[in-house]
């Protein structure tokens, strides 16, 4: 693992699965805002 950032995108919940399906296998790190757990 090189630790380089490959992309930074804002995706909707609906578009996320399709976007990830098009990527090569990789480690994914995501950031959520403070009250995101309330929406989940």
VEXDREN-2710 file (C-alpha; in Angstrom, 1 decimal):
% VEXDREN-2710
k/r/px/py/pz
1/UNK/0.0/0.0/0.0
2/UNK/1.4/3.4/-1.0
3/UNK/-1.2/5.4/1.0
4/UNK/-1.8/7.8/-2.0
5/UNK/-5.2/9.4/-2.4
6/UNK/-6.8/8.1/-5.6
7/UNK/-9.9/10.2/-5.7
8/UNK/-12.0/12.5/-3.5
9/UNK/-15.6/12.6/-4.5
10/UNK/-18.9/13.5/-3.0
11/UNK/-21.4/10.8/-3.9
12/UNK/-25.0/10.3/-3.1
13/UNK/-26.1/7.1/-1.4
14/UNK/-27.6/5.9/-4.7
15/UNK/-24.5/6.5/-6.8
16/UNK/-22.0/5.1/-4.3
17/UNK/-22.4/1.4/-5.1
18/UNK/-22.1/1.9/-8.9
19/UNK/-19.0/4.1/-8.4
20/UNK/-17.3/1.5/-6.2
21/UNK/-18.2/-1.3/-8.5
22/UNK/-16.2/0.4/-11.3
23/UNK/-13.0/0.8/-9.2
24/UNK/-10.1/-1.7/-8.8
25/UNK/-9.9/-3.3/-5.3
26/UNK/-8.5/-0.8/-2.8
27/UNK/-8.7/0.4/0.8
28/UNK/-11.5/2.9/1.3
29/UNK/-11.5/5.6/4.0
30/UNK/-14.6/7.8/4.3
31/UNK/-15.4/10.8/6.4
32/UNK/-18.8/11.7/7.7
33/UNK/-20.1/14.9/9.3
34/UNK/-21.0/15.1/13.0
35/UNK/-24.7/14.2/12.8
36/UNK/-24.4/11.6/9.9
37/UNK/-25.3/8.8/12.3
38/UNK/-28.8/10.2/12.8
39/UNK/-29.5/9.9/9.1
40/UNK/-28.2/6.4/8.7
END
